[in-house]
Amino acid sequence: MRFSLLLLILSRKLRKASRKNAPFRTYISTMRARVLIKTADGRRGRLFVFDRGKVSSMRGGNHQD
C-alpha cells in the first residue's frame, strides 16, 4: 500500500509541475511517452502518460500498449 501511495503522490506532483513549472512544461511539450512503474509481481503499479505537455496517470500494473 505504501508503494501505491508513493506513486499516487508522484503522479500529483508531476501533474502540478506540468501546470506550474515553466521549464518542466517546456521539456515535456514535445514528448510523447508512457512509463509504467510496477512491482515485480505486477500486482501494483501506475502508468504515467506524457502527451505533448500534459501528464496523466492510471493505476494498476497490468496496462499494455
PQR file with spaces between the fields and no chain letter, atoms N, CA, C, O and H, PARSE charges and radii, in Angstrom:
ATOM       1  N    MET     1       0.815   -1.184    0.000 -0.4000 1.5000
ATOM       2  CA   MET     1       0.000    0.000    0.000 -0.0000 2.0000
ATOM       3  C    MET     1       0.866    1.259    0.000  0.5500 1.7000
ATOM       4  O    MET     1       0.482    2.267   -0.593 -0.5500 1.4000
ATOM       5  N    ARG     2       2.012    1.219    0.646 -0.4000 1.5000
ATOM       6  CA   ARG     2       2.890    2.384    0.669 -0.0000 2.0000
ATOM       7  C    ARG     2       3.416    2.696   -0.722  0.5500 1.7000
ATOM       8  O    ARG     2       3.562    3.862   -1.087 -0.5500 1.4000
ATOM       9  H    ARG     2       2.325    0.400    1.128  0.4000 1.0000
ATOM      10  N    PHE     3       3.703    1.649   -1.507 -0.4000 1.5000
ATOM      11  CA   PHE     3       4.192    1.840   -2.869 -0.0000 2.0000
ATOM      12  C    PHE     3       3.132    2.530   -3.718  0.5500 1.7000
ATOM      13  O    PHE     3       3.446    3.459   -4.463 -0.5500 1.4000
ATOM      14  H    PHE     3       3.584    0.701   -1.211  0.4000 1.0000
ATOM      15  N    SER     4       1.898    2.095   -3.618 -0.4000 1.5000
ATOM      16  CA   SER     4       0.807    2.715   -4.368 -0.0000 2.0000
ATOM      17  C    SER     4       0.618    4.174   -3.959  0.5500 1.7000
ATOM      18  O    SER     4       0.350    5.030   -4.802 -0.5500 1.4000
ATOM      19  H    SER     4       1.643    1.341   -3.013  0.4000 1.0000
ATOM      20  N    LEU     5       0.754    4.448   -2.691 -0.4000 1.5000
ATOM      21  CA   LEU     5       0.623    5.814   -2.205 -0.0000 2.0000
ATOM      22  C    LEU     5       1.754    6.691   -2.743  0.5500 1.7000
ATOM      23  O    LEU     5       1.516    7.830   -3.146 -0.5500 1.4000
ATOM      24  H    LEU     5       0.971    3.753   -2.005  0.4000 1.0000
ATOM      25  N    LEU     6       2.969    6.175   -2.752 -0.4000 1.5000
ATOM      26  CA   LEU     6       4.097    6.928   -3.297 -0.0000 2.0000
ATOM      27  C    LEU     6       3.891    7.241   -4.780  0.5500 1.7000
ATOM      28  O    LEU     6       4.190    8.346   -5.231 -0.5500 1.4000
ATOM      29  H    LEU     6       3.162    5.250   -2.425  0.4000 1.0000
ATOM      30  N    LEU     7       3.386    6.275   -5.530 -0.4000 1.5000
ATOM      31  CA   LEU     7       3.141    6.509   -6.953 -0.0000 2.0000
ATOM      32  C    LEU     7       2.019    7.520   -7.165  0.5500 1.7000
ATOM      33  O    LEU     7       2.072    8.314   -8.104 -0.5500 1.4000
ATOM      34  H    LEU     7       3.143    5.376   -5.164  0.4000 1.0000
ATOM      35  N    LEU     8       1.018    7.498   -6.313 -0.4000 1.5000
ATOM      36  CA   LEU     8      -0.055    8.475   -6.396 -0.0000 2.0000
ATOM      37  C    LEU     8       0.473    9.888   -6.131  0.5500 1.7000
ATOM      38  O    LEU     8       0.121   10.832   -6.838 -0.5500 1.4000
ATOM      39  H    LEU     8       0.975    6.852   -5.550  0.4000 1.0000
ATOM      40  N    ILE     9       1.308   10.020   -5.123 -0.4000 1.5000
ATOM      41  CA   ILE     9       1.902   11.318   -4.809 -0.0000 2.0000
ATOM      42  C    ILE     9       2.778   11.789   -5.968  0.5500 1.7000
ATOM      43  O    ILE     9       2.753   12.966   -6.328 -0.5500 1.4000
ATOM      44  H    ILE     9       1.593    9.253   -4.549  0.4000 1.0000
ATOM      45  N    LEU    10       3.554   10.873   -6.552 -0.4000 1.5000
ATOM      46  CA   LEU    10       4.381   11.224   -7.707 -0.0000 2.0000
ATOM      47  C    LEU    10       3.537   11.717   -8.869  0.5500 1.7000
ATOM      48  O    LEU    10       3.905   12.689   -9.529 -0.5500 1.4000
ATOM      49  H    LEU    10       3.575    9.917   -6.259  0.4000 1.0000
ATOM      50  N    SER    11       2.414   11.065   -9.130 -0.4000 1.5000
ATOM      51  CA   SER    11       1.566   11.489  -10.247 -0.0000 2.0000
ATOM      52  C    SER    11       0.998   12.878  -10.009  0.5500 1.7000
ATOM      53  O    SER    11       0.910   13.680  -10.939 -0.5500 1.4000
ATOM      54  H    SER    11       2.115   10.275   -8.594  0.4000 1.0000
ATOM      55  N    ARG    12       0.619   13.166   -8.794 -0.4000 1.5000
ATOM      56  CA   ARG    12       0.094   14.504   -8.482 -0.0000 2.0000
ATOM      57  C    ARG    12       1.173   15.569   -8.587  0.5500 1.7000
ATOM      58  O    ARG    12       0.910   16.675   -9.059 -0.5500 1.4000
ATOM      59  H    ARG    12       0.690   12.515   -8.038  0.4000 1.0000
ATOM      60  N    LYS    13       2.384   15.246   -8.151 -0.4000 1.5000
ATOM      61  CA   LYS    13       3.493   16.190   -8.263 -0.0000 2.0000
ATOM      62  C    LYS    13       3.822   16.470   -9.731  0.5500 1.7000
ATOM      63  O    LYS    13       4.056   17.618  -10.107 -0.5500 1.4000
ATOM      64  H    LYS    13       2.598   14.347   -7.767  0.4000 1.0000
ATOM      65  N    LEU    14       3.839   15.427  -10.555 -0.4000 1.5000
ATOM      66  CA   LEU    14       4.128   15.619  -11.977 -0.0000 2.0000
ATOM      67  C    LEU    14       3.041   16.434  -12.659  0.5500 1.7000
ATOM      68  O    LEU    14       3.336   17.296  -13.488 -0.5500 1.4000
ATOM      69  H    LEU    14       3.649   14.494  -10.249  0.4000 1.0000
ATOM      70  N    ARG    15       1.797   16.169  -12.317 -0.4000 1.5000
ATOM      71  CA   ARG    15       0.687   16.919  -12.904 -0.0000 2.0000
ATOM      72  C    ARG    15       0.757   18.393  -12.513  0.5500 1.7000
ATOM      73  O    ARG    15       0.538   19.276  -13.342 -0.5500 1.4000
ATOM      74  H    ARG    15       1.558   15.470  -11.644  0.4000 1.0000
ATOM      75  N    LYS    16       1.064   18.646  -11.248 -0.4000 1.5000
ATOM      76  CA   LYS    16       1.181   20.025  -10.782 -0.0000 2.0000
ATOM      77  C    LYS    16       2.362   20.723  -11.444  0.5500 1.7000
ATOM      78  O    LYS    16       2.258   21.887  -11.832 -0.5500 1.4000
ATOM      79  H    LYS    16       1.242   17.929  -10.575  0.4000 1.0000
ATOM      80  N    ALA    17       3.476   20.026  -11.575 -0.4000 1.5000
ATOM      81  CA   ALA    17       4.656   20.611  -12.218 -0.0000 2.0000
ATOM      82  C    ALA    17       4.389   20.920  -13.686  0.5500 1.7000
ATOM      83  O    ALA    17       4.919   21.893  -14.222 -0.5500 1.4000
ATOM      84  H    ALA    17       3.561   19.081  -11.260  0.4000 1.0000
ATOM      85  N    SER    18       3.565   20.093  -14.344 -0.4000 1.5000
ATOM      86  CA   SER    18       3.271   20.340  -15.759 -0.0000 2.0000
ATOM      87  C    SER    18       2.425   21.589  -15.948  0.5500 1.7000
ATOM      88  O    SER    18       2.391   22.147  -17.045 -0.5500 1.4000
ATOM      89  H    SER    18       3.135   19.302  -13.909  0.4000 1.0000
ATOM      90  N    ARG    19       1.744   22.034  -14.908 -0.4000 1.5000
ATOM      91  CA   ARG    19       0.939   23.254  -14.997 -0.0000 2.0000
ATOM      92  C    ARG    19       1.683   24.475  -14.482  0.5500 1.7000
ATOM      93  O    ARG    19       1.516   25.566  -15.026 -0.5500 1.4000
ATOM      94  H    ARG    19       1.771   21.580  -14.018  0.4000 1.0000
ATOM      95  N    LYS    20       2.493   24.319  -13.455 -0.4000 1.5000
ATOM      96  CA   LYS    20       3.083   25.458  -12.763 -0.0000 2.0000
ATOM      97  C    LYS    20       4.539   25.747  -13.123  0.5500 1.7000
ATOM      98  O    LYS    20       4.961   26.902  -13.075 -0.5500 1.4000
ATOM      99  H    LYS    20       2.628   23.433  -13.013  0.4000 1.0000
ATOM     100  N    ASN    21       5.309   24.732  -13.479 -0.4000 1.5000
ATOM     101  CA   ASN    21       6.744   24.873  -13.678 -0.0000 2.0000
ATOM     102  C    ASN    21       7.059   25.039  -15.163  0.5500 1.7000
ATOM     103  O    ASN    21       6.966   24.080  -15.929 -0.5500 1.4000
ATOM     104  H    ASN    21       4.966   23.793  -13.518  0.4000 1.0000
ATOM     105  N    ALA    22       7.429   26.245  -15.568 -0.4000 1.5000
ATOM     106  CA   ALA    22       7.660   26.552  -16.984 -0.0000 2.0000
ATOM     107  C    ALA    22       8.785   25.717  -17.611  0.5500 1.7000
ATOM     108  O    ALA    22       8.597   25.215  -18.720 -0.5500 1.4000
ATOM     109  H    ALA    22       7.504   27.024  -14.946  0.4000 1.0000
ATOM     110  N    PRO    23       9.950   25.541  -16.957 -0.5600 1.5000
ATOM     111  CA   PRO    23      10.989   24.710  -17.579  0.2800 2.0000
ATOM     112  C    PRO    23      10.547   23.251  -17.781  0.5500 1.7000
ATOM     113  O    PRO    23      10.856   22.645  -18.807 -0.5500 1.4000
ATOM     114  N    PHE    24       9.836   22.700  -16.816 -0.4000 1.5000
ATOM     115  CA   PHE    24       9.339   21.329  -16.957 -0.0000 2.0000
ATOM     116  C    PHE    24       8.310   21.244  -18.074  0.5500 1.7000
ATOM     117  O    PHE    24       8.321   20.297  -18.860 -0.5500 1.4000
ATOM     118  H    PHE    24       9.585   23.192  -15.982  0.4000 1.0000
ATOM     119  N    ARG    25       7.425   22.223  -18.147 -0.4000 1.5000
ATOM     120  CA   ARG    25       6.409   22.261  -19.201 -0.0000 2.0000
ATOM     121  C    ARG    25       7.074   22.338  -20.576  0.5500 1.7000
ATOM     122  O    ARG    25       6.637   21.669  -21.512 -0.5500 1.4000
ATOM     123  H    ARG    25       7.415   22.992  -17.509  0.4000 1.0000
ATOM     124  N    THR    26       8.121   23.145  -20.703 -0.4000 1.5000
ATOM     125  CA   THR    26       8.862   23.243  -21.964 -0.0000 2.0000
ATOM     126  C    THR    26       9.526   21.914  -22.301  0.5500 1.7000
ATOM     127  O    THR    26       9.521   21.490  -23.457 -0.5500 1.4000
ATOM     128  H    THR    26       8.476   23.689  -19.943  0.4000 1.0000
ATOM     129  N    TYR    27      10.091   21.262  -21.306 -0.4000 1.5000
ATOM     130  CA   TYR    27      10.778   19.990  -21.514 -0.0000 2.0000
ATOM     131  C    TYR    27       9.827   18.907  -22.034  0.5500 1.7000
ATOM     132  O    TYR    27      10.188   18.134  -22.921 -0.5500 1.4000
ATOM     133  H    TYR    27      10.095   21.606  -20.367  0.4000 1.0000
ATOM     134  N    ILE    28       8.624   18.855  -21.483 -0.4000 1.5000
ATOM     135  CA   ILE    28       7.699   17.789  -21.891 -0.0000 2.0000
ATOM     136  C    ILE    28       6.762   18.207  -23.021  0.5500 1.7000
ATOM     137  O    ILE    28       5.892   17.434  -23.422 -0.5500 1.4000
ATOM     138  H    ILE    28       8.331   19.483  -20.761  0.4000 1.0000
ATOM     139  N    SER    29       6.934   19.427  -23.537 -0.4000 1.5000
ATOM     140  CA   SER    29       5.994   19.923  -24.547 -0.0000 2.0000
ATOM     141  C    SER    29       6.054   19.140  -25.852  0.5500 1.7000
ATOM     142  O    SER    29       5.053   19.082  -26.567 -0.5500 1.4000
ATOM     143  H    SER    29       7.640   20.055  -23.212  0.4000 1.0000
ATOM     144  N    THR    30       7.172   18.547  -26.183 -0.4000 1.5000
ATOM     145  CA   THR    30       7.280   17.765  -27.421 -0.0000 2.0000
ATOM     146  C    THR    30       7.306   16.269  -27.152  0.5500 1.7000
ATOM     147  O    THR    30       7.375   15.473  -28.089 -0.5500 1.4000
ATOM     148  H    THR    30       7.985   18.594  -25.603  0.4000 1.0000
ATOM     149  N    MET    31       7.253   15.885  -25.917 -0.4000 1.5000
ATOM     150  CA   MET    31       7.409   14.484  -25.536 -0.0000 2.0000
ATOM     151  C    MET    31       6.085   13.724  -25.606  0.5500 1.7000
ATOM     152  O    MET    31       5.039   14.219  -25.187 -0.5500 1.4000
ATOM     153  H    MET    31       7.197   16.531  -25.155  0.4000 1.0000
ATOM     154  N    ARG    32       6.161   12.519  -26.142 -0.4000 1.5000
ATOM     155  CA   ARG    32       5.045   11.570  -26.081 -0.0000 2.0000
ATOM     156  C    ARG    32       5.623   10.266  -25.571  0.5500 1.7000
ATOM     157  O    ARG    32       6.348    9.576  -26.288 -0.5500 1.4000
ATOM     158  H    ARG    32       7.011   12.116  -26.481  0.4000 1.0000
ATOM     159  N    ALA    33       5.300    9.930  -24.328 -0.4000 1.5000
ATOM     160  CA   ALA    33       5.870    8.736  -23.714 -0.0000 2.0000
ATOM     161  C    ALA    33       4.896    8.148  -22.714  0.5500 1.7000
ATOM     162  O    ALA    33       4.046    8.838  -22.151 -0.5500 1.4000
ATOM     163  H    ALA    33       4.711   10.491  -23.746  0.4000 1.0000
ATOM     164  N    ARG    34       5.052    6.844  -22.511 -0.4000 1.5000
ATOM     165  CA   ARG    34       4.288    6.130  -21.493 -0.0000 2.0000
ATOM     166  C    ARG    34       5.284    5.387  -20.620  0.5500 1.7000
ATOM     167  O    ARG    34       6.127    4.640  -21.116 -0.5500 1.4000
ATOM     168  H    ARG    34       5.743    6.284  -22.968  0.4000 1.0000
ATOM     169  N    VAL    35       5.177    5.599  -19.308 -0.4000 1.5000
ATOM     170  CA   VAL    35       6.094    4.973  -18.357 -0.0000 2.0000
ATOM     171  C    VAL    35       5.263    4.184  -17.362  0.5500 1.7000
ATOM     172  O    VAL    35       4.398    4.738  -16.684 -0.5500 1.4000
ATOM     173  H    VAL    35       4.492    6.206  -18.905  0.4000 1.0000
ATOM     174  N    LEU    36       5.532    2.890  -17.279 -0.4000 1.5000
ATOM     175  CA   LEU    36       4.827    2.020  -16.343 -0.0000 2.0000
ATOM     176  C    LEU    36       5.785    1.631  -15.234  0.5500 1.7000
ATOM     177  O    LEU    36       6.827    1.028  -15.488 -0.5500 1.4000
ATOM     178  H    LEU    36       6.235    2.441  -17.830  0.4000 1.0000
ATOM     179  N    ILE    37       5.437    1.970  -14.023 -0.4000 1.5000
ATOM     180  CA   ILE    37       6.213    1.587  -12.847 -0.0000 2.0000
ATOM     181  C    ILE    37       5.358    0.603  -12.069  0.5500 1.7000
ATOM     182  O    ILE    37       4.232    0.912  -11.679 -0.5500 1.4000
ATOM     183  H    ILE    37       4.590    2.460  -13.817  0.4000 1.0000
ATOM     184  N    LYS    38       5.911   -0.602  -11.845 -0.4000 1.5000
ATOM     185  CA   LYS    38       5.127   -1.618  -11.140 -0.0000 2.0000
ATOM     186  C    LYS    38       6.031   -2.511  -10.321  0.5500 1.7000
ATOM     187  O    LYS    38       7.251   -2.508  -10.485 -0.5500 1.4000
ATOM     188  H    LYS    38       6.825   -0.853  -12.162  0.4000 1.0000
ATOM     189  N    THR    39       5.420   -3.272   -9.441 -0.4000 1.5000
ATOM     190  CA   THR    39       6.158   -4.226   -8.624 -0.0000 2.0000
ATOM     191  C    THR    39       6.559   -5.417   -9.475  0.5500 1.7000
ATOM     192  O    THR    39       6.047   -5.599  -10.580 -0.5500 1.4000
ATOM     193  H    THR    39       4.429   -3.275   -9.308  0.4000 1.0000
ATOM     194  N    ALA    40       7.472   -6.227   -8.962 -0.4000 1.5000
ATOM     195  CA   ALA    40       7.963   -7.378   -9.711 -0.0000 2.0000
ATOM     196  C    ALA    40       6.858   -8.386  -10.009  0.5500 1.7000
ATOM     197  O    ALA    40       6.876   -9.035  -11.055 -0.5500 1.4000
ATOM     198  H    ALA    40       7.887   -6.080   -8.065  0.4000 1.0000
ATOM     199  N    ASP    41       5.905   -8.519   -9.104 -0.4000 1.5000
ATOM     200  CA   ASP    41       4.820   -9.474   -9.335 -0.0000 2.0000
ATOM     201  C    ASP    41       3.696   -8.882  -10.194  0.5500 1.7000
ATOM     202  O    ASP    41       2.783   -9.601  -10.600 -0.5500 1.4000
ATOM     203  H    ASP    41       5.891   -7.992   -8.254  0.4000 1.0000
ATOM     204  N    GLY    42       3.761   -7.576  -10.471 -0.4000 1.5000
ATOM     205  CA   GLY    42       2.787   -6.946  -11.350 -0.0000 2.0000
ATOM     206  C    GLY    42       1.446   -6.632  -10.715  0.5500 1.7000
ATOM     207  O    GLY    42       0.501   -6.282  -11.422 -0.5500 1.4000
ATOM     208  H    GLY    42       4.502   -6.992  -10.141  0.4000 1.0000
ATOM     209  N    ARG    43       1.339   -6.745   -9.423 -0.4000 1.5000
ATOM     210  CA   ARG    43       0.052   -6.522   -8.762 -0.0000 2.0000
ATOM     211  C    ARG    43      -0.235   -5.048   -8.506  0.5500 1.7000
ATOM     212  O    ARG    43      -1.392   -4.628   -8.531 -0.5500 1.4000
ATOM     213  H    ARG    43       2.107   -7.028   -8.848  0.4000 1.0000
ATOM     214  N    ARG    44       0.799   -4.268   -8.262 -0.4000 1.5000
ATOM     215  CA   ARG    44       0.623   -2.837   -8.004 -0.0000 2.0000
ATOM     216  C    ARG    44       1.484   -2.050   -8.965  0.5500 1.7000
ATOM     217  O    ARG    44       2.598   -2.456   -9.298 -0.5500 1.4000
ATOM     218  H    ARG    44       1.739   -4.609   -8.242  0.4000 1.0000
ATOM     219  N    GLY    45       0.959   -0.918   -9.408 -0.4000 1.5000
ATOM     220  CA   GLY    45       1.741   -0.080  -10.297 -0.0000 2.0000
ATOM     221  C    GLY    45       0.944    1.130  -10.742  0.5500 1.7000
ATOM     222  O    GLY    45      -0.200    1.323  -10.334 -0.5500 1.4000
ATOM     223  H    GLY    45       0.054   -0.589   -9.138  0.4000 1.0000
ATOM     224  N    ARG    46       1.564    1.940  -11.585 -0.4000 1.5000
ATOM     225  CA   ARG    46       0.913    3.132  -12.116 -0.0000 2.0000
ATOM     226  C    ARG    46       1.536    3.444  -13.462  0.5500 1.7000
ATOM     227  O    ARG    46       2.753    3.382  -13.637 -0.5500 1.4000
ATOM     228  H    ARG    46       2.494    1.783  -11.916  0.4000 1.0000
ATOM     229  N    LEU    47       0.669    3.781  -14.411 -0.4000 1.5000
ATOM     230  CA   LEU    47       1.089    4.165  -15.756 -0.0000 2.0000
ATOM     231  C    LEU    47       1.072    5.684  -15.842  0.5500 1.7000
ATOM     232  O    LEU    47       0.048    6.315  -15.581 -0.5500 1.4000
ATOM     233  H    LEU    47      -0.319    3.831  -14.269  0.4000 1.0000
ATOM     234  N    PHE    48       2.208    6.270  -16.208 -0.4000 1.5000
ATOM     235  CA   PHE    48       2.320    7.711  -16.393 -0.0000 2.0000
ATOM     236  C    PHE    48       2.342    7.987  -17.888  0.5500 1.7000
ATOM     237  O    PHE    48       3.124    7.384  -18.624 -0.5500 1.4000
ATOM     238  H    PHE    48       3.040    5.757  -16.419  0.4000 1.0000
ATOM     239  N    VAL    49       1.488    8.892  -18.335 -0.4000 1.5000
ATOM     240  CA   VAL    49       1.394    9.227  -19.753 -0.0000 2.0000
ATOM     241  C    VAL    49       1.778   10.689  -19.930  0.5500 1.7000
ATOM     242  O    VAL    49       1.138   11.587  -19.382 -0.5500 1.4000
ATOM     243  H    VAL    49       0.853    9.381  -17.738  0.4000 1.0000
ATOM     244  N    PHE    50       2.839   10.912  -20.709 -0.4000 1.5000
ATOM     245  CA   PHE    50       3.275   12.261  -21.058 -0.0000 2.0000
ATOM     246  C    PHE    50       2.890   12.473  -22.517  0.5500 1.7000
ATOM     247  O    PHE    50       3.407   11.799  -23.408 -0.5500 1.4000
ATOM     248  H    PHE    50       3.359   10.183  -21.154  0.4000 1.0000
ATOM     249  N    ASP    51       1.978   13.414  -22.754 -0.4000 1.5000
ATOM     250  CA   ASP    51       1.479   13.624  -24.108 -0.0000 2.0000
ATOM     251  C    ASP    51       1.512   15.107  -24.465  0.5500 1.7000
ATOM     252  O    ASP    51       0.556   15.847  -24.233 -0.5500 1.4000
ATOM     253  H    ASP    51       1.558   13.962  -22.030  0.4000 1.0000
ATOM     254  N    ARG    52       2.638   15.514  -25.032 -0.4000 1.5000
ATOM     255  CA   ARG    52       2.824   16.880  -25.524 -0.0000 2.0000
ATOM     256  C    ARG    52       2.440   17.937  -24.499  0.5500 1.7000
ATOM     257  O    ARG    52       1.604   18.800  -24.770 -0.5500 1.4000
ATOM     258  H    ARG    52       3.415   14.913  -25.221  0.4000 1.0000
ATOM     259  N    GLY    53       3.040   17.869  -23.349 -0.4000 1.5000
ATOM     260  CA   GLY    53       2.836   18.885  -22.324 -0.0000 2.0000
ATOM     261  C    GLY    53       1.822   18.537  -21.257  0.5500 1.7000
ATOM     262  O    GLY    53       1.720   19.244  -20.254 -0.5500 1.4000
ATOM     263  H    GLY    53       3.719   17.169  -23.129  0.4000 1.0000
ATOM     264  N    LYS    54       1.076   17.475  -21.444 -0.4000 1.5000
ATOM     265  CA   LYS    54       0.104   17.065  -20.438 -0.0000 2.0000
ATOM     266  C    LYS    54       0.566   15.774  -19.784  0.5500 1.7000
ATOM     267  O    LYS    54       1.176   14.912  -20.418 -0.5500 1.4000
ATOM     268  H    LYS    54       1.159   16.901  -22.258  0.4000 1.0000
ATOM     269  N    VAL    55       0.259   15.666  -18.507 -0.4000 1.5000
ATOM     270  CA   VAL    55       0.630   14.474  -17.749 -0.0000 2.0000
ATOM     271  C    VAL    55      -0.639   13.873  -17.177  0.5500 1.7000
ATOM     272  O    VAL    55      -1.449   14.571  -16.567 -0.5500 1.4000
ATOM     273  H    VAL    55      -0.237   16.366  -17.993  0.4000 1.0000
ATOM     274  N    SER    56      -0.807   12.577  -17.377 -0.4000 1.5000
ATOM     275  CA   SER    56      -1.917   11.868  -16.766 -0.0000 2.0000
ATOM     276  C    SER    56      -1.395   10.531  -16.249  0.5500 1.7000
ATOM     277  O    SER    56      -0.285   10.119  -16.585 -0.5500 1.4000
ATOM     278  H    SER    56      -0.149   12.010  -17.873  0.4000 1.0000
ATOM     279  N    SER    57      -2.190    9.867  -15.442 -0.4000 1.5000
ATOM     280  CA   SER    57      -1.764    8.573  -14.920 -0.0000 2.0000
ATOM     281  C    SER    57      -2.976    7.702  -14.642  0.5500 1.7000
ATOM     282  O    SER    57      -4.087    8.183  -14.419 -0.5500 1.4000
ATOM     283  H    SER    57      -3.092   10.202  -15.169  0.4000 1.0000
ATOM     284  N    MET    58      -2.720    6.406  -14.666 -0.4000 1.5000
ATOM     285  CA   MET    58      -3.747    5.408  -14.367 -0.0000 2.0000
ATOM     286  C    MET    58      -3.149    4.399  -13.407  0.5500 1.7000
ATOM     287  O    MET    58      -1.974    4.045  -13.512 -0.5500 1.4000
ATOM     288  H    MET    58      -1.818    6.015  -14.848  0.4000 1.0000
ATOM     289  N    ARG    59      -3.956    3.942  -12.482 -0.4000 1.5000
ATOM     290  CA   ARG    59      -3.442    2.978  -11.523 -0.0000 2.0000
ATOM     291  C    ARG    59      -3.530    1.566  -12.079  0.5500 1.7000
ATOM     292  O    ARG    59      -4.269    1.300  -13.026 -0.5500 1.4000
ATOM     293  H    ARG    59      -4.910    4.229  -12.397  0.4000 1.0000
ATOM     294  N    GLY    60      -2.774    0.681  -11.484 -0.4000 1.5000
ATOM     295  CA   GLY    60      -2.767   -0.723  -11.873 -0.0000 2.0000
ATOM     296  C    GLY    60      -1.484   -1.090  -12.580  0.5500 1.7000
ATOM     297  O    GLY    60      -0.870   -0.254  -13.242 -0.5500 1.4000
ATOM     298  H    GLY    60      -2.173    0.898  -10.715  0.4000 1.0000
ATOM     299  N    GLY    61      -1.080   -2.331  -12.443 -0.4000 1.5000
ATOM     300  CA   GLY    61       0.161   -2.788  -13.042 -0.0000 2.0000
ATOM     301  C    GLY    61      -0.022   -3.641  -14.273  0.5500 1.7000
ATOM     302  O    GLY    61       0.926   -4.283  -14.725 -0.5500 1.4000
ATOM     303  H    GLY    61      -1.578   -3.010  -11.905  0.4000 1.0000
ATOM     304  N    ASN    62      -1.226   -3.664  -14.830 -0.4000 1.5000
ATOM     305  CA   ASN    62      -1.465   -4.568  -15.957 -0.0000 2.0000
ATOM     306  C    ASN    62      -1.818   -3.825  -17.238  0.5500 1.7000
ATOM     307  O    ASN    62      -2.607   -4.328  -18.038 -0.5500 1.4000
ATOM     308  H    ASN    62      -1.996   -3.143  -14.463  0.4000 1.0000
ATOM     309  N    HIS    63      -1.256   -2.646  -17.449 -0.4000 1.5000
ATOM     310  CA   HIS    63      -1.535   -1.883  -18.663 -0.0000 2.0000
ATOM     311  C    HIS    63      -0.646   -2.385  -19.791  0.5500 1.7000
ATOM     312  O    HIS    63       0.520   -2.717  -19.580 -0.5500 1.4000
ATOM     313  H    HIS    63      -0.615   -2.238  -16.799  0.4000 1.0000
ATOM     314  N    GLN    64      -1.207   -2.435  -20.972 -0.4000 1.5000
ATOM     315  CA   GLN    64      -0.446   -2.829  -22.145 -0.0000 2.0000
ATOM     316  C    GLN    64      -0.648   -1.806  -23.225  0.5500 1.7000
ATOM     317  O    GLN    64      -1.627   -1.060  -23.216 -0.5500 1.4000
ATOM     318  H    GLN    64      -2.154   -2.165  -21.143  0.4000 1.0000
ATOM     319  N    ASP    65       0.269   -1.770  -24.148 -0.4000 1.5000
ATOM     320  CA   ASP    65       0.219   -0.785  -25.222 -0.0000 2.0000
ATOM     321  C    ASP    65      -0.807   -1.133  -26.277  0.5500 1.7000
ATOM     322  O    ASP    65      -0.967   -0.395  -27.249 -0.5500 1.4000
ATOM     323  H    ASP    65       1.065   -2.376  -24.156  0.4000 1.0000
